[in-house]
Amino acid sequence: MRIVLVGPPGAGKGTQATRLAETLRVPHISTGDLFRANISKQTDLGKLAKSYMDAGNLVPDEVTIAMAKDRMEQPDAGNGFLLDGFPRNVSQAEALDELLTTEGIKLDAVLDLEAPEDEVVKRIAGRRICRNDSAHVFHVTYKKPTADGVCDVCGGELYQRDDDSEETVRKRLEVYHTQTEPIIDYYKAQGLVVTISAMGAVDEVTSRALEALKREDGEP
């Protein structure tokens, strides 16, 4: 299957993308991974992207699109892929359509993870990260440490990242509503959107997504 995954910050896209890609046996292609890989390997696209980033500018759509094109042409993506973070706006969605049409393939579904705004703010703003090891993540509501502000694993100090503050999260949501959310209507016009609730346990959301995709794929 060829799937685009969309949803607001805090909806759990990264977690679900990894799980769905493993189950469906297709590569998980995320914008973040594309940038890191190209910059790390010092590809021409990576150098170009880094030049914009170092200057404090946004990387142009055409560079992002070129990276995605190169990744989707790799052998492991021959039978499908799951796009996470791309397309990010209608312009990129149109470019993706043009690219896929040129290759004689098409998207099977656009999976829209839906979560109330107050919930995603609560999820992100409540995160606390260990200063000793950022892999140790806690939450003031959903995964409380035994002692306030102290990591259960190593005893390190727990802190809130600047980009996890409520003010920053709400600004990120504004950007999502303005730039990314319009692609849902764009794909609805093509009959591709499958919307599911991102609420509940991780396993529940994964099962919900797989069932929805099976129906979209024509399976009973």
Secondary structure, DSSP 4 states (H G I P E B T S, - for coil): -EEEEE--TTS-HHHHHHHHHHHHT--EEEHHHHHHHHHHTT-HHHHHHHHHHHTT-PPPHHHHHHHHHHHHTSGGGTT-EEEES-S-SHHHHHHHHHHHHHHT----EEEEEE--HHHHHHHHHTEEEESS-TT-EEETTTB--SSTTB-TTT-PBEE--GGGSHHHHHHHHHHIIIIITHHHHHHHTTT-EEEEE--S-HHHHHHHHHHHHHHHTT--
